[in-house]
Amino acid sequence: MKRILVGIAITSSLVGCGISQQQEVQMGQEYAQQINAQLPIVQDPELNRYINVLGDSIARLTSRGDLDWHFFIVDAQEVNAFAVPGGFVYVNRGLIQRADQMDELAGVLGHEIGHVVRRHTVKQMEKAQGANIGVTLACVLTSICNSQAAGAAINVAGGALFARFSRQDEAEADNEGFKNTVRAGISPVGMVTMFRKLLDERKSRPGAVESWFLTHPLEEDRITAIQTQINQLPAGKLAQLGTDTRNFHSFKARLQSLPPSPPPRQLQ
């Protein structure tokens, strides 16, 4: 917990005014260090290389391609993904395992990249006025705190900051995700199939995808909006966009060969 609290004083001094990109990157680096110390991050070089190559192929073509983007796999079975200001994106192993094609994983990355591009978390921080940002980011968003008491305390102290983006934020990230994947030559259809898969699983096994829906409000209308954008693409262009690769399936098989994910830790 002490590691999580390190950056709070710095962040609190910045939330009352506009946050520059330099400050955003500095805070992102601080948070990434804290999160990487608390979460079980996959250390396999081959797996890390794949997720960073795929993620960077999308992120570097955005309006914030100048950021030094980093992508991490969290060794957790909970279905979730999140982005930290400054270009740090995390995807849980449980979410990757539900992707059947490359474009489904790319759609998730494109969406999370969209949150960074639109600076959604930074805007929340600018409105926070000193809320307990460090604890909320590392504890609520990443779901490493299982204690209901801890969760309640964070809701009181920080207003569940970062725990849930607004529907407008999610719609904007979807729009960015659509543009990001298409720009990278990847089919946006994967966004639709992945989101629909998560909605279907919420009906059959709600506990398995609880973390995702806690942090990403998702309803059928969002999927319909993405599909509408897809329908506006010329058929020839859509057919040329990538959907799957052998490298993705090699990546997924290697991930599945790892030992089982550790159980979620409870912070004291």
C-alpha positions in Angstrom: 0.0 0.0 0.0 2.9 2.4 0.7 4.0 2.1 -2.9 0.6 3.0 -4.1 0.6 6.1 -1.9 3.9 7.4 -3.2 2.5 9.6 -6.0 -0.5 11.0 -4.2 1.1 14.2 -3.0 2.5 15.0 -6.4 -0.8 14.3 -8.1 -2.8 16.3 -5.6 -0.7 19.4 -6.3 -1.6 19.1 -10.0 -5.3 18.4 -10.0 -6.4 22.0 -9.3 -5.0 23.2 -12.6 -4.5 21.9 -16.2 -2.2 19.0 -16.5 0.4 19.3 -19.3 1.5 16.3 -21.4 4.9 16.3 -19.6 3.1 16.1 -16.2 0.8 13.4 -17.6 3.7 11.3 -18.7 5.5 11.8 -15.3 2.4 10.7 -13.4 1.9 7.7 -15.8 5.4 6.5 -15.1 4.8 6.8 -11.3 1.6 4.9 -11.5 3.0 2.2 -13.8 5.8 1.6 -11.3 3.3 1.3 -8.5 0.9 -1.0 -10.5 3.8 -3.2 -11.7 4.9 -3.6 -8.1 1.4 -4.7 -7.0 0.0 -6.7 -9.9 1.4 -10.0 -11.3 2.8 -8.8 -14.6 3.7 -11.4 -17.2 7.5 -11.4 -17.6 7.8 -13.6 -20.7 9.8 -11.7 -23.3 8.0 -13.3 -26.3 4.6 -12.5 -24.9 5.6 -8.9 -24.0 7.1 -8.4 -27.4 3.9 -9.4 -29.2 1.6 -7.3 -27.1 3.9 -4.3 -27.5 4.3 -4.7 -31.3 0.6 -5.0 -31.8 -0.3 -2.2 -29.4 2.4 0.1 -30.8 1.2 -0.6 -34.4 -2.1 1.0 -33.4 -1.0 3.7 -31.0 1.8 5.2 -33.0 -0.6 6.2 -35.8 -2.9 8.2 -33.5 -2.7 11.9 -32.7 -0.6 11.0 -29.7 1.9 8.8 -31.5 4.6 10.9 -29.8 4.0 9.2 -26.5 6.3 6.4 -25.4 3.6 3.7 -25.3 4.0 0.6 -23.1 1.7 -2.5 -23.1 1.5 -5.0 -20.3 -0.2 -8.3 -19.7 -1.6 -8.8 -16.2 -1.5 -12.4 -15.1 -5.0 -12.4 -13.8 -8.1 -14.4 -14.8 -10.4 -11.5 -14.2 -11.6 -10.0 -17.5 -10.4 -6.5 -17.6 -8.2 -3.9 -19.4 -7.3 -0.4 -18.4 -5.0 2.5 -19.4 -2.9 4.8 -17.3 -2.2 8.4 -18.4 0.8 8.9 -20.5 0.5 5.8 -22.7 0.6 2.7 -20.3 -2.0 0.1 -21.3 -2.7 -3.1 -19.3 -4.7 -6.2 -20.5 -5.6 -9.0 -18.2 -4.8 -12.6 -19.2 -8.4 -13.5 -18.8 -9.5 -11.1 -21.4 -6.9 -12.2 -23.9 -8.0 -15.8 -23.5 -11.5 -14.8 -24.7 -10.2 -13.4 -27.9 -10.5 -15.9 -30.8 -8.9 -13.6 -33.4 -6.3 -10.9 -33.5 -8.8 -8.2 -34.4 -10.7 -8.8 -31.1 -7.6 -8.2 -29.0 -6.7 -5.2 -31.2 -10.1 -3.8 -30.7 -9.6 -3.8 -26.9 -6.2 -2.2 -27.3 -7.6 0.4 -29.7 -10.4 1.3 -27.2 -7.9 1.6 -24.2 -5.6 3.7 -26.4 -8.6 5.8 -27.2 -9.0 6.7 -23.5 -5.4 7.9 -23.5 -5.8 9.8 -26.7 -8.9 11.6 -25.3 -7.2 12.1 -22.0 -10.2 10.8 -20.1 -8.4 9.9 -16.9 -6.5 13.2 -17.0 -9.7 15.1 -17.2 -11.1 13.2 -14.3 -7.9 14.1 -12.3 -8.3 17.7 -13.2 -11.8 17.6 -11.6 -10.7 15.6 -8.6 -9.4 18.4 -6.5 -7.2 16.2 -4.3 -9.1 12.9 -4.3 -7.2 9.8 -3.3 -6.1 9.1 -6.8 -3.2 6.7 -6.3 -5.2 4.3 -4.1 -8.2 4.4 -6.4 -6.3 3.8 -9.6 -4.3 0.9 -8.3 -6.9 -0.7 -6.1 -10.3 -0.1 -7.7 -9.5 -0.1 -11.4 -7.2 -3.1 -11.3 -9.4 -5.0 -8.9 -6.6 -6.1 -6.7 -8.4 -5.1 -3.5 -11.0 -7.7 -2.6 -12.0 -6.2 0.7 -15.4 -4.6 0.6 -14.3 -2.3 3.4 -11.4 -1.1 1.3 -13.6 -0.6 -1.7 -16.1 1.4 0.5 -13.3 3.6 1.8 -12.1 4.4 -1.7 -15.6 5.3 -2.7 -15.7 7.7 0.2 -12.2 9.1 -0.2 -12.0 9.4 -3.9 -15.5 9.1 -5.2 -14.5 5.9 -7.0 -12.3 8.0 -9.3 -11.3 6.0 -12.4 -13.5 3.1 -11.3 -16.0 3.8 -14.0 -15.8 6.0 -17.1 -18.9 7.8 -18.2 -21.0 6.5 -21.1 -19.8 9.5 -23.1 -16.2 8.6 -22.3 -16.8 5.0 -23.4 -18.5 6.1 -26.6 -15.6 8.4 -27.4 -13.1 5.6 -26.7 -15.1 3.3 -29.0 -15.0 5.9 -31.7 -11.3 6.3 -31.3 -10.9 2.5 -31.2 -12.7 2.2 -34.5 -10.5 4.8 -36.1 -7.4 3.5 -34.5 -7.8 -0.1 -35.7 -8.8 0.9 -39.2 -5.9 3.3 -39.4 -3.6 0.4 -38.5 -5.0 -1.8 -41.2 -7.0 -4.0 -38.7 -10.7 -4.8 -39.0 -12.9 -3.0 -36.4 -15.3 -6.0 -36.6 -13.3 -7.5 -33.7 -14.5 -4.7 -31.4 -18.1 -5.8 -32.1 -17.5 -9.5 -31.7 -15.5 -9.1 -28.5 -17.9 -6.7 -26.9 -20.8 -9.0 -27.8 -19.0 -11.9 -26.4 -18.6 -10.1 -23.1 -22.3 -9.2 -23.1 -23.3 -12.8 -23.7 -21.0 -14.0 -20.9 -22.4 -11.5 -18.5 -25.8 -13.3 -19.0 -24.4 -16.8 -18.5 -21.5 -16.2 -16.0 -21.8 -12.6 -14.7 -19.1 -13.1 -12.0 -16.4 -13.9 -14.6 -16.7 -10.5 -16.3 -17.6 -8.4 -13.3 -14.4 -6.5 -13.4 -14.9 -5.4 -17.0 -18.4 -4.1 -16.5 -17.4 -2.3 -13.3 -14.9 -0.2 -15.2 -16.5 -0.2 -18.7 -20.2 0.4 -18.8 -21.2 -1.6 -21.9 -24.7 -2.0 -23.4 -26.0 -3.1 -26.7 -26.3 0.5 -28.0 -22.6 0.9 -27.9 -22.2 -2.2 -30.1 -24.8 -0.9 -32.5 -23.0 2.4 -32.8 -19.7 0.7 -33.7 -21.6 -1.6 -36.2 -23.1 1.5 -37.8 -19.6 2.9 -38.4 -18.5 -0.4 -39.8 -21.4 -0.4 -42.2 -20.3 3.0 -43.5 -17.0 1.6 -44.6 -16.7 0.7 -48.3 -17.0 -3.1 -48.7 -13.7 -3.2 -50.6 -11.8 -1.4 -47.8 -13.3 -3.5 -45.1 -12.3 -6.7 -46.9 -8.7 -5.5 -47.0 -8.4 -5.0 -43.3 -6.7 -7.7 -41.2 -8.6 -10.0 -39.0 -6.3 -12.7 -37.8 -2.7 -13.9 -37.9 -0.6 -17.0 -37.1 1.4 -14.9 -34.7 -1.7 -14.1 -32.7 -2.5 -17.8 -32.2 1.2 -18.6 -31.3 1.0 -15.8 -28.8 -2.2 -17.1 -27.3 -0.9 -20.7 -27.1 2.2 -19.5 -25.4 0.1 -17.5 -22.9 -2.1 -20.5 -22.2 1.0 -22.6 -21.5 2.0 -20.5 -18.6 1.3 -21.8 -15.0 -2.2 -20.9 -13.7 -2.7 -17.2 -12.7 -2.1 -16.5 -9.1 -5.2 -15.8 -7.0 -6.0 -12.1 -6.5 -4.1 -10.5 -3.7 -5.9 -8.5 -0.9 -4.2 -5.3 0.1 -3.9 -4.7 3.9 
